[in-house]
Amino acid sequence: MSLTPAFSPRLLDVSESRYSALDYVTEAFAEAVLDGVEAEAFAEAAIATALRELVAAHGEERVAGLFADFPERVRAGEFSSRVRQ
């Protein structure tokens, strides 16, 4: 998928916003686990919350389309934290 040039101010803002959001989610995840919440339970809750927010903003069909290729992306290791060999 090709986007406009990477130096676009709009894209830089989106990128910074997404990195900031990832930092917040990572911190919340770590705090929850330190407080005794099971990592898997938190992960499932985070996914459900994120999907609910996306559906509210964009509708079911668009969100379903955004996630249509997720099985392949998961299998390809895109979301794995371990190094793949």
KAQUI-V395119 format. One record per residue. N is the residue number from 0. RES is the residue in one letter. SS is DSSP state (H for helix, E for strand, L for the rest). OMEGA is omega in degrees with one decimal (999 if undefined). Layout:
# KAQUI-V395119
N;RES;SS;OMEGA, N;RES;SS;OMEGA
This chain:
# KAQUI-V395119
0;M;L;-177.9, 1;S;L;176.7, 2;L;L;175.0, 3;T;L;-175.4, 4;P;L;-175.3, 5;A;L;-178.5, 6;F;L;178.1, 7;S;L;178.7, 8;P;H;179.9, 9;R;H;-179.5, 10;L;H;177.3, 11;L;H;178.0, 12;D;H;179.4, 13;V;H;-179.7, 14;S;H;178.4, 15;E;H;179.5, 16;S;H;-179.7, 17;R;H;176.4, 18;Y;H;177.9, 19;S;H;178.8, 20;A;H;178.6, 21;L;H;177.2, 22;D;H;179.5, 23;Y;H;-178.8, 24;V;H;179.0, 25;T;H;178.7, 26;E;H;179.0, 27;A;H;178.6, 28;F;H;-178.9, 29;A;H;179.8, 30;E;H;179.9, 31;A;H;179.7, 32;V;H;177.4, 33;L;H;178.3, 34;D;L;175.8, 35;G;L;177.2, 36;V;L;178.7, 37;E;L;-177.4, 38;A;H;-179.3, 39;E;H;179.0, 40;A;H;179.0, 41;F;H;-179.7, 42;A;H;178.9, 43;E;H;178.9, 44;A;H;179.4, 45;A;H;178.8, 46;I;H;-179.6, 47;A;H;179.2, 48;T;H;179.8, 49;A;H;179.0, 50;L;H;178.7, 51;R;H;179.4, 52;E;H;179.3, 53;L;H;178.9, 54;V;H;178.4, 55;A;H;-177.4, 56;A;H;-170.0, 57;H;H;-179.5, 58;G;L;-175.3, 59;E;H;-175.3, 60;E;H;-178.9, 61;R;H;179.5, 62;V;H;176.6, 63;A;H;177.6, 64;G;H;179.2, 65;L;H;-175.4, 66;F;L;-177.2, 67;A;L;-177.7, 68;D;L;-177.4, 69;F;H;178.7, 70;P;H;179.3, 71;E;H;-179.9, 72;R;H;177.4, 73;V;H;179.9, 74;R;H;179.5, 75;A;L;176.4, 76;G;L;-178.0, 77;E;L;-176.4, 78;F;L;-179.6, 79;S;L;177.7, 80;S;L;179.0, 81;R;L;178.1, 82;V;L;179.8, 83;R;L;178.4, 84;Q;L;999
